[in-house]
Amino acid sequence: MPRTQPPRLPGSARSLAASCAGFCLVMGLRDLPPLLLLLVDCWASVSAQAGDTPVVTTEALNSMKPAPTTFRPAVSPRPHETPRAPRPSSDPRPTPVTDVAALCVCDLSPALCDVNCCCDPDCSSVDFSVFSACSIPVVMGDSQFCSQKAAIYSLNFTADPPQRVFKLVDQINPSIFCIHITNYKPALSFINPEVPDESNFDKLMKTSDGFSTNAESDVSLTTKPDAPNTAKYEYGVHLQTSHSFLRFPSPLTSSLCTDNNPAAFLVNQAVKCTRRINLEQCTEIETLSLAYYSSPKILRVPGSGTKVPITVQSIIIQSLNKTLTRLEDTDTDVLRPLVLVKAGHDKICTNIILEVKYSLTYTNAGEIIKADVFVLLGAVSSAMVPFQQKFEIYFIQQNTKPVPLSGNPGYVVGLPLAAGFQPQKGSGIMQTTNRFGQLTLLRSTAEQDCLAIAGIRTPVLFGYNMQSGCKLRLTTAIACRLVAQKVESLLKGQGFPDYVAPFGNSQAQDVLDWVPVHFITQTSHMKDSCQLPVALAIEVKWTKYGSLLNPQAKIVNVTANLISSSFPETNSGNKRTILISTAVTFVDVSAPAEAGFRARPTINARLPFNFFFPFV
């Protein structure tokens, strides 16, 4: 007969079989019945260890699910009247607390579909058509376990309309330091502290080290039922209305208007979006009517019963030829309906919303106390579809006046320069309330008479190079010193500043950030002559500051050059005309952008903070 090779056993099984065989040789023949019983028991254990190899299946993203393994029961050497109690077969892992199939970490907007959030239950097939990919394709529970449930999301773009694909699999952790069995269940959750009361006070006193007086001892452990309501709006919180929230249309993934965008507290926005409609059905589209933006009532604070109505402050009508007409009485025209008019072969829809501007007044306690809206209604013909809409919302604090700025932060071309002077060392910058009079030049007039236009100035606007002047007529012999003082005051104006703000929104208390004005005087000395200032030339150097995508204009240097000329002494009866001029020049001193490269990545070899979880 041909010889067959016995099956090869694993190392642990071979060692167990060898130990059993060695024990058989020692026992001899006189103890044969117990020996046979022991051999049967050893072979059962070896067979169980040799067959303890789980079957692994692969599904989706490297997920593996172990098949159930059946073990042969070992023969017990005990008498039959005292059988061994069966070992309970249970999963050592506790039941997961979080259901990953119902978990969606990218669902941030209630009752709204979040972009590229494939697990958002509010998204439909229409929303999936504008998705590019799933922002979070895999949602799992505790990643430290060797095997954990994972919810996998993907999009099927071949379907019409696109569909969401969902799979729930068991994913394997490839790390060699993963946790296979959790036998310490309290480590999976925080322990609820025991609150002292009349029944357990004595027991807690014995187990604790006593009481210590600190700041936390004055804090109540329970919430008082009569505590005042501290609800208020905070930055970024959605503005709630009597039905849902205040809707602020804005573009989403394209230039088209998305009407379900919520307005957020203290988030000023100004957007433009495109509206594509069927003009014959314009009267049925509520987002085109004025009532859609003026009828909601904003809650004073979140969850309160006090409602703040939206008041229509201004209604402007725009015709097809762009003519604007402001309605005087807004109370009777608040609910102006949409009207579809036929003009020959063309169709025109009137009273369509073109611009909406919200103005919300709030208190320092986070309460909305007033809501105003300014609208622009217009007529849209079939040739104008699709058309553009503008939406703006801004917030004003109660009992405050908005301070106009020349930029935020960088200067905007055409706005005046912010300037001032420092009355004493250590104090802040003093500025005039008229921001158009902080840094000025002479204003040219038709008369060209310097004495007639004294006090009439023009502001220095950022980015605008300007030059102006006048004529000063000297008819009699006047002291040279008095004329020089008069001309200098005429060139500099009243209150010539010492500092200029580097940015359009610079604060007056940040003196070290302001740019000092370097005043230079140029003179030419001649014998028996009078030195008179004839020109004031201001040079402003600025640079592009910040990102290349959105550079901000920053002033880095300001120089005022007072130029004087020599004139012969004026004799009695002689007349002389002197030309006086002022000029400002803006010079861009920005350095050319240089290509930069990111630093080489470094390897961080430190262990994670939860490396020995749950042992320590």
Buried (B, 14 or more C-beta within 10 A) or exposed (E): EEEEEEEEBBEEBBEBBEEBEEEBEEEEEEEEEEBEEBBEBBBBBBBBBBEEEEEEEEBBEEBBBEEEEEBEEBBEEEEEEEEEEEEEEEEEBEEEEEEBEEEBEBBEBEEBBBBBBBBBEBBEEEBBEBBEEBBBBBBBBBEBBBBBBBBBBBBEBEEEEBBBBEBBBBBBBEEEEBBEEBEEEEEEEEEEEEEBEEEEEEEEEEEEEEEEEEEEEEEEEEEEEEEEEEEBBEEEBBBBBEEBBBBBBBBBEEEBBBBBBBBBBBBEBEBBBBBEBEBEEBBEBEBBBBBBBBBBBBBBBBEEEEBBEBBBEEBBBBEBEEEEEEBEEBEEBBEBEBEBEEEEEEBBBBBBBBBBBBBBBBBEEBBBBBBBBBBBBBBBBEEBBEBEBBBBBBBBEEEEEEEEBBBEBBBBEEBBBBBBBBEEEEEBBBBBEEBBBBBBBBBBEEEBEBEEBBEEBBBBBBBEEBBBBBEBEBEEEEEBEEBBEBBBEBBBBEBBBBBBBBBBBBEBEEBEEBBEBEBEEEEEEEEEBBBBBBBBBBBBBBBBBEEEEEBBBBBBBBBBBBBBBBBEEBEEEEEEEBEBBBBBEBEEEBEEEEEEEEEEEEEEEEEEEEEEEBEE
